[in-house]
Amino acid sequence: MVQKGTVFPHAVRQTQVRGLGTKGPEGRRATGPGTGAGDPQRLLARTPGSGYQKKDRGPRAHGREEGGPQGLEVKKVEKDELIRNLYTAVEFGDVEESSSLAERSVEGGYDPLEVMGGVTRALKDVGERFGVGELFLTELMFCGEAGKAAMSILTEEIKRQKKEIAYKGRVVIGTVAGDLHDIGKSLVVAMLTADGFEVFDLGIDVPDEAFVEKVRELKPDILGLSALITPTMFKFKDVVDALKEAGLRDEVKVIIGGASVNTKWAEESGADAFGTDTLDAIERINGLLDPL
């Protein structure tokens, strides 16, 4: 878990960590100045002309009349600047700053759906960069944590205001019983959220019965099962069989993922699809919803 106050340009180290959706393009193991993850100069260079700096969240504009045209214009400018700053905080994996800006947006009375748009755009952009090899796995992890922190605050405000979100679909996801690996699953959760899905993350070491109960309760379009180590990958079939016994198998599409998951594992477990990395999982989930 990434702690508040962490900014990845000062902490990233390339690691080979795998799970549902953690493999990226080949050729990412180089490290050192100018070559790989953990090089601040390479990361800071992503913003032309300057490095990443937290924006001054000093006093807001003074002397405006909130109800007048000038006051409304100033507030719009402040909102747009906040969304830009939030985008940058997520882009650079600053969990503390992204959380603070999300909280400030709530305090300022800004539309949480509009503010969330800045978060999802940032997550989509870093996902695309990861897909073409511009970002490393560790960087993507920090960005995902920053995005998740902001979206958690904004989602609560959306619920409080009883606003409707037009989701593409509903996904329940978790790491199967006996497996404690969380990184790959969490990346998929962040990217799915950015892609417009409503996601319910059940966490790690999830019992078969818990998956069944959540499918019955939430009626998701997709059930995602993650496992990193081979012994726990046999749980994929157990969960699918449990769904069959409960009469729910035909009600949900099942996708599996992990370091060694392949077509054979999908066929033997009875899953509808498997994901080889984060972006592949997102693409396949979209394909399950729209097979044409």
C-alpha positions as CSV (number, residue, x, y, z in Angstrom):
1,M,0.0,0.0,0.0
2,V,1.4,3.4,-0.9
3,Q,1.3,5.8,2.0
4,K,0.2,9.4,1.9
5,G,3.1,11.8,1.3
6,T,4.8,9.6,-1.2
7,V,5.7,11.0,-4.6
8,F,7.1,8.4,-6.9
9,P,9.9,10.4,-8.7
10,H,11.8,10.2,-5.4
11,A,11.1,6.6,-4.6
12,V,10.5,4.4,-7.6
13,R,12.5,1.3,-8.2
14,Q,11.9,-1.1,-11.0
15,T,10.5,-4.5,-9.8
16,Q,9.1,-7.5,-11.5
17,V,5.8,-7.8,-9.7
18,R,3.1,-9.8,-11.3
19,G,-0.6,-10.6,-10.7
20,L,-3.8,-9.8,-12.5
21,G,-2.7,-7.2,-15.0
22,T,0.9,-6.4,-13.9
23,K,3.0,-7.4,-16.9
24,G,3.9,-4.6,-19.2
25,P,5.7,-4.4,-22.5
26,E,9.1,-6.1,-22.7
27,G,12.4,-4.2,-22.2
28,R,11.7,-2.5,-18.9
29,R,14.4,-3.8,-16.7
30,A,17.0,-1.1,-17.4
31,T,17.7,1.1,-14.4
32,G,20.0,4.0,-13.7
33,P,20.2,7.6,-14.7
34,G,18.2,8.3,-17.8
35,T,17.3,4.7,-18.5
36,G,14.6,3.5,-16.2
37,A,12.3,3.8,-13.2
38,G,13.7,5.6,-10.3
39,D,15.4,8.3,-12.4
40,P,13.9,11.6,-11.3
41,Q,15.3,13.5,-14.3
42,R,13.5,11.2,-16.7
43,L,10.3,11.5,-14.8
44,L,10.4,15.2,-14.3
45,A,11.1,15.6,-18.0
46,R,7.6,14.4,-18.7
47,T,6.4,17.9,-18.1
48,P,8.2,20.1,-20.7
49,G,10.0,23.1,-19.3
50,S,9.7,22.3,-15.6
51,G,9.6,19.6,-13.0
52,Y,6.7,18.6,-10.8
53,Q,6.0,20.9,-8.0
54,K,3.0,21.0,-5.6
55,K,0.8,23.9,-6.3
56,D,0.5,26.6,-3.7
57,R,-2.9,26.1,-2.1
58,G,-2.9,29.5,-0.5
59,P,-5.8,31.9,0.1
60,R,-8.4,31.9,-2.5
61,A,-9.2,35.1,-4.5
62,H,-10.3,38.0,-2.3
63,G,-12.9,40.6,-2.7
64,R,-15.2,38.8,-5.1
65,E,-18.9,38.6,-4.8
66,E,-19.9,35.0,-5.0
67,G,-23.2,35.6,-6.6
68,G,-22.0,38.1,-9.2
69,P,-20.8,37.4,-12.7
70,Q,-17.2,38.2,-11.7
71,G,-17.4,35.9,-8.7
72,L,-18.7,33.0,-10.8
73,E,-16.0,33.5,-13.4
74,V,-13.3,33.5,-10.7
75,K,-14.7,30.3,-9.2
76,K,-14.7,28.7,-12.7
77,V,-11.0,29.6,-13.1
78,E,-10.2,28.2,-9.7
79,K,-12.1,25.0,-10.5
80,D,-10.3,24.5,-13.8
81,E,-6.9,25.1,-12.1
82,L,-7.8,22.6,-9.4
83,I,-8.7,20.0,-11.9
84,R,-5.4,20.6,-13.8
85,N,-3.5,20.3,-10.6
86,L,-5.3,17.1,-9.7
87,Y,-4.5,15.7,-13.1
88,T,-0.8,16.5,-12.5
89,A,-0.8,15.0,-8.9
90,V,-2.2,11.7,-10.3
91,E,0.2,11.8,-13.2
92,F,3.1,12.0,-10.8
93,G,1.7,9.6,-8.3
94,D,1.4,12.1,-5.4
95,V,-1.2,10.4,-3.1
96,E,-1.2,13.2,-0.5
97,E,-1.7,16.0,-3.0
98,S,-4.4,14.2,-5.0
99,S,-6.3,13.5,-1.7
100,S,-5.9,17.1,-0.6
101,L,-7.1,18.5,-3.9
102,A,-10.1,16.2,-4.0
103,E,-11.0,17.3,-0.5
104,R,-10.6,20.9,-1.5
105,S,-12.9,20.4,-4.5
106,V,-15.6,19.1,-2.1
107,E,-15.1,22.1,0.2
108,G,-15.3,24.4,-2.7
109,G,-18.6,23.0,-3.9
110,Y,-17.3,21.9,-7.3
111,D,-19.2,19.3,-9.3
112,P,-17.6,16.0,-8.2
113,L,-18.3,14.4,-11.5
114,E,-16.5,17.1,-13.4
115,V,-13.5,16.9,-11.0
116,M,-13.5,13.1,-11.3
117,G,-13.1,13.6,-15.0
118,G,-9.6,15.0,-14.4
119,V,-8.7,12.0,-12.4
120,T,-9.9,9.5,-15.0
121,R,-8.2,11.4,-17.8
122,A,-4.9,11.2,-15.9
123,L,-5.3,7.5,-15.3
124,K,-6.1,6.8,-18.9
125,D,-3.1,8.8,-20.1
126,V,-0.7,7.0,-17.8
127,G,-2.2,3.7,-18.7
128,E,-1.5,4.5,-22.4
129,R,2.0,5.5,-21.6
130,F,2.6,2.3,-19.7
131,G,1.2,0.4,-22.7
132,V,3.8,1.9,-25.1
133,G,6.7,1.5,-22.6
134,E,7.0,5.1,-21.5
135,L,6.3,4.3,-17.9
136,F,7.4,1.5,-15.6
137,L,5.3,-0.8,-13.5
138,T,6.2,0.9,-10.3
139,E,5.3,4.3,-11.7
140,L,1.9,3.0,-12.8
141,M,1.4,1.7,-9.3
142,F,1.9,5.1,-7.7
143,C,-0.3,6.8,-10.2
144,G,-3.0,4.2,-9.5
145,E,-2.8,4.8,-5.8
146,A,-3.0,8.6,-6.3
147,G,-6.0,8.2,-8.5
148,K,-7.7,5.8,-6.2
149,A,-7.2,8.1,-3.2
150,A,-8.9,11.0,-5.0
151,M,-11.7,9.0,-6.5
152,S,-12.6,7.6,-3.1
153,I,-13.2,11.1,-1.8
154,L,-15.1,12.2,-4.9
155,T,-17.2,9.0,-5.0
156,E,-18.4,9.6,-1.4
157,E,-19.4,13.2,-2.4
158,I,-21.2,11.9,-5.5
159,K,-23.2,9.5,-3.3
160,R,-23.9,12.2,-0.7
161,Q,-25.3,14.5,-3.5
162,K,-27.3,11.5,-4.9
163,K,-25.8,12.1,-8.4
164,E,-26.2,9.5,-11.1
165,I,-23.1,8.1,-12.8
166,A,-23.5,6.5,-16.3
167,Y,-21.2,3.5,-15.8
168,K,-20.2,1.3,-18.7
169,G,-20.8,-1.8,-16.5
170,R,-20.4,-3.3,-13.1
171,V,-17.4,-5.4,-12.1
172,V,-16.7,-7.4,-8.9
173,I,-13.1,-8.3,-8.5
174,G,-10.9,-10.0,-5.9
175,T,-7.9,-12.2,-5.2
176,V,-8.9,-15.8,-4.6
177,A,-8.6,-17.6,-1.2
178,G,-5.1,-18.4,-0.1
179,D,-3.5,-15.7,-2.2
180,L,-2.4,-12.4,-0.6
181,H,-1.2,-10.6,-3.7
182,D,-2.9,-7.3,-4.3
183,I,-0.8,-5.1,-6.7
184,G,-1.9,-6.4,-10.0
185,K,-5.6,-6.5,-9.0
186,S,-5.4,-2.9,-7.6
187,L,-3.9,-1.7,-10.9
188,V,-6.8,-3.2,-12.8
189,V,-9.3,-1.7,-10.4
190,A,-7.8,1.8,-10.9
191,M,-7.8,1.4,-14.7
192,L,-11.3,0.0,-14.8
193,T,-12.6,2.9,-12.8
194,A,-10.8,5.3,-15.1
195,D,-12.4,3.5,-18.1
196,G,-15.9,4.2,-16.7
197,F,-16.8,1.0,-14.8
198,E,-18.3,0.7,-11.4
199,V,-15.9,-1.5,-9.5
200,F,-16.3,-3.4,-6.2
201,D,-12.9,-4.6,-5.0
202,L,-13.3,-7.5,-2.5
203,G,-9.6,-7.4,-1.6
204,I,-7.3,-10.4,-1.1
205,D,-7.8,-14.0,0.2
206,V,-11.5,-13.9,-0.8
207,P,-13.4,-17.2,0.0
208,D,-15.3,-18.8,-2.8
209,E,-18.6,-18.1,-1.0
210,A,-17.9,-14.4,-0.8
211,F,-17.6,-14.2,-4.6
212,V,-20.9,-16.0,-5.0
213,E,-22.7,-13.8,-2.4
214,K,-21.4,-10.6,-4.1
215,V,-22.5,-11.8,-7.5
216,R,-25.9,-12.6,-6.1
217,E,-26.1,-9.3,-4.2
218,L,-24.6,-6.9,-6.8
219,K,-25.5,-8.6,-10.1
220,P,-22.3,-7.5,-11.8
221,D,-21.7,-7.8,-15.5
222,I,-18.1,-9.1,-14.9
223,L,-16.5,-11.1,-12.1
224,G,-12.7,-10.8,-12.0
225,L,-10.6,-13.4,-10.3
226,S,-6.9,-12.8,-9.5
227,A,-4.1,-15.2,-8.4
228,L,-0.4,-15.0,-8.6
229,I,0.9,-18.4,-7.5
230,T,0.0,-21.6,-9.2
231,P,-1.5,-23.4,-6.2
232,T,-4.1,-20.7,-5.7
233,M,-4.9,-20.6,-9.4
234,F,-6.8,-23.8,-9.0
235,K,-9.3,-21.7,-7.0
236,F,-10.5,-20.2,-10.3
237,K,-12.4,-23.4,-11.1
238,D,-13.7,-23.7,-7.5
239,V,-15.3,-20.3,-7.8
240,V,-16.8,-21.0,-11.2
241,D,-18.2,-24.3,-9.9
242,A,-19.6,-22.5,-6.9
243,L,-21.4,-20.1,-9.2
244,K,-22.8,-23.0,-11.1
245,E,-24.1,-24.7,-7.9
246,A,-25.7,-21.4,-6.9
247,G,-27.4,-21.1,-10.3
248,L,-25.5,-17.9,-11.1
249,R,-22.9,-18.9,-13.7
250,D,-25.0,-17.8,-16.6
251,E,-25.7,-14.4,-14.9
252,V,-22.1,-13.1,-15.0
253,K,-19.0,-13.2,-17.3
254,V,-15.8,-14.4,-15.5
255,I,-12.3,-13.2,-16.3
256,I,-9.2,-14.6,-14.6
257,G,-5.7,-13.2,-14.4
258,G,-2.3,-13.9,-13.0
259,A,1.4,-14.3,-13.8
260,S,1.0,-17.7,-15.5
261,V,-2.6,-17.5,-16.7
262,N,-3.2,-18.6,-20.3
263,T,-5.8,-20.1,-22.5
264,K,-5.4,-23.5,-20.9
265,W,-6.2,-22.1,-17.4
266,A,-9.2,-20.3,-18.8
267,E,-10.6,-23.3,-20.5
268,E,-10.0,-25.7,-17.5
269,S,-11.5,-23.3,-15.0
270,G,-14.5,-22.5,-17.1
271,A,-13.7,-18.8,-17.3
272,D,-14.9,-16.6,-20.2
273,A,-11.6,-14.8,-20.7
274,F,-8.2,-14.2,-19.2
275,G,-6.0,-11.1,-18.9
276,T,-2.2,-11.1,-19.4
277,D,-1.6,-7.6,-18.1
278,T,-3.4,-4.5,-17.0
279,L,-4.3,-3.1,-20.4
280,D,-5.1,-6.5,-21.8
281,A,-7.5,-7.1,-18.9
282,I,-9.3,-3.8,-19.6
283,E,-9.6,-4.6,-23.3
284,R,-11.0,-8.1,-22.7
285,I,-13.5,-6.9,-20.1
286,N,-14.8,-4.4,-22.6
287,G,-14.9,-7.2,-25.2
288,L,-17.0,-9.3,-22.8
289,L,-19.6,-6.5,-22.6
290,D,-19.6,-5.8,-26.3
291,P,-18.5,-9.1,-28.1
292,L,-19.2,-7.6,-31.5
